[in-house]
Amino acid sequence: MANARQRSWFGWGFVDETLPPDEVEGLGSFAAATLGAGAPPTPAPTLADVVLAAPRVSAPPALAGLLSEALLDRVGHTYGKAFRDVARAYERRWENPPDLVAFPTSEQDVIDLLDWAGGRGVAVIPYGGGSSVVGGVEADLRDTTDPDRPTVSLDVTRLRGVVEVDEVSRAALVRAGTYGPDADAALKPFGLSMRHYPQSYEHSTVGGWIATRAGGHFATGPTHIDDLVESIRAVTPTGVWESRRLPSSGAGPSPDRALLGSEGTLGVITQAWLRLHRRPQFRASRAVAFDDLGSAFTAARLVAQSGLGPANCRLLDPVEARSAGVADGRCVLLLGFESADHPVDAALARALQIVQDCAGRPQGDDGTRSDATAGWRQAFLRAPYLRDAMVGLGYVAETFETACTWGDLPALHDAVTRAVTSVLHEVCGGGQVGMRVTHVYADGLAPYYTVLAPGRAGSLVSMWDEVKAAASQAILGAGGTVTHHHGVGRVHAAGYRAQRPEPFGRALRAAKSELDPDGLLNPGVLS
């Protein structure tokens, strides 16, 4: 199984995929030449560096087999996997560790754990793969009414597996703690797939996708987990919640919509029926170069509005294209089509006609086929490992994303790049910001920004927080969303409150009070 490999307890991904010393050295030389000198390099933390306060609560005998106070379990569940999380680990700062970590193996275990937590006033932080980049799994209760209460991280990864496959309706019942590759491996004998591939695919769970409204990296069509959910079952402190499994329903507000994006605040998701897709048999892709970003934006919009439905329509600006090794000094639009039923060459050909009318130049027209799309994919999967290495080398290296309408795009992109460039020079003494488009819609798109800058010893987190604050202010001021697919957590809490209607905020708080009257579940998130 994919989750049998050793995962990093403080950084991204699998231990055996972290950058070897020679690659780190080369990355350091490149960063120094491109960005200037960062803070002095710092060795990666070891467990010997970790000192945690003693647990403030102990496991009762009846739950002793489910609750752990082991150092590795507690420190491994202290943070998610954002830049600020990894940077704090490199700075040997272990803030807000859970007192205990729970590992339920059944739904009844979850019920028993919540009953015990309610009786002891213990806060419970639901935890899937731990790949959150917005502080969604951190037991930080500073902004709650009881910041000193004990906390338990409830890890659902032992609630895993595909329970049932409905081949006729093309759906599967999957437990919440199932990692992406494990679910797809179980579905492969049926010729089916979830077709949901967030960047964290290998390191995140079905329950986590649902709780954070995750977005997969197909440009169009049913890419968001919202589109794939048929029904959800969850345990709340006041009872079990399960929606009826239906292809669609007009019977009032959808109960599934309440749990999608609830981030563990309303209940612990235990399983869900997910819509599936036949595995593709036909594929075609091409990379297209542009001399200016405006023409590339227009081309992406026209493809998105054409009805062709590309699986990939990813736009890289010159900074992102150079970093991915797919172009130098030009924008690149990566187009891809796939189908389980029919060849897609004609769809690609029509898309290429559209982009050529916008001054795009398909790569490989000299008789050689460009492998830029494959090169991008490899760079995309390696990016978080490079990010971790940059932290150790003393640099600020992080991303943020948003979504806006095509009409709002020019003003938003200008406002964001100006704001971030200005704060980078002020806070970091320089740096660069690149942009790629991860998703396209007929009415808008999702720009995704990468920030690289030299850091100062002991200040990487505070430096990034200033950059992030400026970026969020610019995004909201220009009509964008504070997050397109990363969730709210604690990092985006202020921005989320600013963009949601206040009557809805009151309704959400009322739902929280009804389902979780003692405020056990992920206190402070979505409040």
Secondary structure as the mmCIF struct_conf table of DSSP 4:
data_model
#
loop_
_struct_conf.conf_type_id
_struct_conf.id
_struct_conf.beg_label_comp_id
_struct_conf.beg_label_asym_id
_struct_conf.beg_label_seq_id
_struct_conf.end_label_comp_id
_struct_conf.end_label_asym_id
_struct_conf.end_label_seq_id
HELX_RH_3T_P HELX_RH_3T_P1 ALA A 2 ALA A 4
BEND BEND1 ARG A 5 ARG A 5
HELX_LH_PP_P HELX_LH_PP_P1 GLN A 6 GLN A 6
STRN STRN1 ARG A 7 ARG A 7
HELX_LH_PP_P HELX_LH_PP_P2 SER A 8 SER A 8
BEND BEND2 TRP A 9 GLY A 13
STRN STRN2 PHE A 14 PHE A 14
HELX_RH_3T_P HELX_RH_3T_P2 VAL A 15 GLU A 17
BEND BEND3 THR A 18 THR A 18
HELX_LH_PP_P HELX_LH_PP_P3 LEU A 19 PRO A 20
HELX_RH_AL_P HELX_RH_AL_P1 PRO A 21 LEU A 35
BEND BEND4 ALA A 39 ALA A 39
HELX_LH_PP_P HELX_LH_PP_P4 PRO A 40 PRO A 41
HELX_LH_PP_P HELX_LH_PP_P5 PRO A 43 PRO A 45
HELX_RH_3T_P HELX_RH_3T_P3 LEU A 47 ASP A 49
HELX_LH_PP_P HELX_LH_PP_P6 ALA A 53 PRO A 55
BEND BEND5 ARG A 56 VAL A 57
HELX_RH_3T_P HELX_RH_3T_P4 PRO A 61 LEU A 63
TURN_TY1_P TURN_TY1_P1 ALA A 64 LEU A 66
STRN STRN3 LEU A 67 SER A 68
HELX_RH_AL_P HELX_RH_AL_P2 LEU A 71 GLY A 76
TURN_TY1_P TURN_TY1_P2 HIS A 77 THR A 78
BEND BEND6 LYS A 81 ALA A 82
HELX_RH_AL_P HELX_RH_AL_P3 PHE A 83 TYR A 90
TURN_TY1_P TURN_TY1_P3 GLU A 91 ARG A 92
BEND BEND7 ASN A 96 ASN A 96
BEND BEND8 ASP A 99 ASP A 99
STRN STRN4 LEU A 100 ALA A 102
BEND BEND9 THR A 105 SER A 106
HELX_RH_AL_P HELX_RH_AL_P4 GLU A 107 ARG A 120
TURN_TY1_P TURN_TY1_P4 GLY A 121 GLY A 121
STRN STRN5 ALA A 123 TYR A 127
BEND BEND10 GLY A 128 GLY A 129
BEND BEND11 VAL A 133 GLY A 135
TURN_TY1_P TURN_TY1_P5 GLY A 136 VAL A 137
TURN_TY1_P TURN_TY1_P6 ARG A 142 ASP A 143
BEND BEND12 THR A 144 THR A 145
TURN_TY1_P TURN_TY1_P7 PRO A 147 ASP A 148
BEND BEND13 ARG A 149 ARG A 149
STRN STRN6 THR A 151 ASP A 155
TURN_TY1_P TURN_TY1_P8 THR A 157 ARG A 158
BEND BEND14 LEU A 159 LEU A 159
BEND BEND15 GLY A 161 GLY A 161
STRN STRN7 VAL A 162 ASP A 166
TURN_TY1_P TURN_TY1_P9 GLU A 167 ARG A 170
STRN STRN8 ALA A 171 ARG A 175
TURN_TY1_P TURN_TY1_P10 ALA A 176 GLY A 177
STRN STRN9 TYR A 179 TYR A 179
HELX_RH_AL_P HELX_RH_AL_P5 GLY A 180 LEU A 187
HELX_RH_3T_P HELX_RH_3T_P5 LYS A 188 PHE A 190
TURN_TY1_P TURN_TY1_P11 GLY A 191 GLY A 191
STRN STRN10 LEU A 192 SER A 193
TURN_TY1_P TURN_TY1_P12 GLN A 199 SER A 200
HELX_RH_3T_P HELX_RH_3T_P6 TYR A 201 HIS A 203
STRN STRN11 THR A 205 THR A 205
HELX_RH_AL_P HELX_RH_AL_P6 VAL A 206 THR A 212
TURN_TY1_P TURN_TY1_P13 ARG A 213 ARG A 213
STRN STRN12 GLY A 215 GLY A 215
BEND BEND16 HIS A 217 HIS A 217
BEND BEND17 ALA A 219 PRO A 222
STRN STRN13 HIS A 224 HIS A 224
HELX_RH_AL_P HELX_RH_AL_P7 ILE A 225 LEU A 228
STRN STRN14 VAL A 229 THR A 236
TURN_TY1_P TURN_TY1_P14 PRO A 237 THR A 238
STRN STRN15 GLY A 239 GLU A 242
BEND BEND18 PRO A 247 PRO A 247
BEND BEND19 ALA A 251 PRO A 253
HELX_RH_AL_P HELX_RH_AL_P8 PRO A 255 LEU A 259
TURN_TY1_P TURN_TY1_P15 LEU A 260 GLY A 261
TURN_TY1_P TURN_TY1_P16 GLU A 263 GLY A 264
BEND BEND20 THR A 265 LEU A 266
STRN STRN16 VAL A 268 ARG A 275
STRN STRN17 HIS A 277 ARG A 278
HELX_LH_PP_P HELX_LH_PP_P7 ARG A 279 PRO A 280
STRN STRN18 PHE A 282 PHE A 290
BEND BEND21 ASP A 291 ASP A 292
HELX_RH_AL_P HELX_RH_AL_P9 LEU A 293 ALA A 304
TURN_TY1_P TURN_TY1_P17 GLN A 305 GLY A 307
BEND BEND22 ALA A 311 ALA A 311
STRN STRN19 ASN A 312 LEU A 316
HELX_RH_AL_P HELX_RH_AL_P10 PRO A 318 ALA A 324
TURN_TY1_P TURN_TY1_P18 GLY A 325 GLY A 325
BEND BEND23 VAL A 326 VAL A 326
BEND BEND24 ASP A 328 ARG A 330
STRN STRN20 CYS A 331 SER A 339
BEND BEND25 ALA A 340 HIS A 342
HELX_RH_AL_P HELX_RH_AL_P11 ASP A 345 GLN A 356
TURN_TY1_P TURN_TY1_P19 ASP A 357 ALA A 359
STRN STRN21 ARG A 361 PRO A 362
TURN_TY1_P TURN_TY1_P20 GLN A 363 ASP A 366
BEND BEND26 GLY A 367 THR A 368
HELX_RH_AL_P HELX_RH_AL_P12 ALA A 372 GLY A 392
TURN_TY1_P TURN_TY1_P21 LEU A 393 GLY A 394
STRN STRN22 TYR A 395 GLU A 401
STRN STRN23 CYS A 404 THR A 405
TURN_TY1_P TURN_TY1_P22 TRP A 406 ASP A 408
HELX_RH_AL_P HELX_RH_AL_P13 LEU A 409 VAL A 427
TURN_TY1_P TURN_TY1_P23 CYS A 428 CYS A 428
BEND BEND27 GLY A 429 GLY A 429
STRN STRN24 GLN A 432 VAL A 440
BEND BEND28 ALA A 442 ASP A 443
STRN STRN25 GLY A 444 PRO A 454
TURN_TY1_P TURN_TY1_P24 ALA A 457 GLY A 458
HELX_RH_AL_P HELX_RH_AL_P14 LEU A 460 GLY A 477
TURN_TY1_P TURN_TY1_P25 ALA A 478 GLY A 479
BEND BEND29 VAL A 482 VAL A 482
BEND BEND30 HIS A 484 HIS A 486
TURN_TY1_P TURN_TY1_P26 GLY A 489 HIS A 492
HELX_RH_AL_P HELX_RH_AL_P15 ALA A 493 GLN A 499
BEND BEND31 ARG A 500 ARG A 500
HELX_RH_AL_P HELX_RH_AL_P16 GLU A 502 LEU A 515
TURN_TY1_P TURN_TY1_P27 PRO A 517 ASP A 518
STRN STRN26 LEU A 521 LEU A 521
BEND BEND32 ASN A 522 ASN A 522
TURN_TY1_P TURN_TY1_P28 PRO A 523 GLY A 524
BEND BEND33 VAL A 525 VAL A 525
#
